[in-house]
């Protein structure tokens, strides 16, 4: 059963270039919407996330061929839309290398927005989420503009936390996605007032946004950190640099991030690693080290299925939902001092926070 609770009051983010004040409770970031229940990055998924208590909704932003920012986890839409069932687009299937990874499928940058609007979203995790899969074929691909309009209907009750996906890759194709986002923030009445946190794994993009959005009190920047198996940000590799994600989470690296961002976003297990048995271990020093520099910490991603939980918090088969396990995991991170977190199930996250008091 989905628990629906009222939203807490929004918090002032603080100016870009200054540390963001600590929140009374960690912020709940709806990871691509309420994606445990509805196909991710769709307007109904965002509506449900807001109803279920999310403080912020997250659209991942990629461009169309005609330069419109749309919400898809990646520009490869093979797993998240019904594009393969459209014979008129069969010839668009392509092989591309994005941030060093070979991908095959259909890509948003090869479709005009009007063409993308003929497709319908589907559940990326398939049968693992039957409730969401039941809505396959029902919803359109959403534009960033449509998501902003949705948020505007809720006034100051919800913020936006967009992620710019692969900006260096898209720049190589002639798309300036950071520039498009900056233009949208400056032009939109909603984005000039609503809380906005912009995420990216790439350093140069965030430094550029730090310059171009300086002084906007409603905007903060969020440096995403990859898992240890991913060594460097794509823009650092492209520039021939040596900076690694491991270096970025050292005290020296965090101090550097604090010169252009207000948040860091590490994966869960950089903060509370798993031991050899797959159980949650002791927290690392990352939260404490980040707080010493004035950075806030927002971790990703809490999901309610057993296969995404530490072994000591599972109950049932790998593909089964175990809400109590996710809620216990959330509370462990809250006790460790996390300032915000991404989740596929905002209702469970809100319940975990409210039960904690």
PyMOL commands that set and color helices and strands:
alter all, ss='L'
color gray80, all
select helices_A, chain A and resi 43-51+83-85+87-92+108-110+113-116+126-133+144-152+155-157+167-172+177-187+189-193+203-212+234-238+245-248+251-257+268-271+286-292+306-308+311-313+323-336+346-356
alter helices_A, ss='H'
color red, helices_A
select strands_A, chain A and resi 27-30+56-57+60-63+69-71+94-98+101-105+159-160+163-164+196-200+219-224+263-265+272-274+280-283+296-302+340-343
alter strands_A, ss='S'
color yellow, strands_A
deselect
rebuild
show_as cartoon
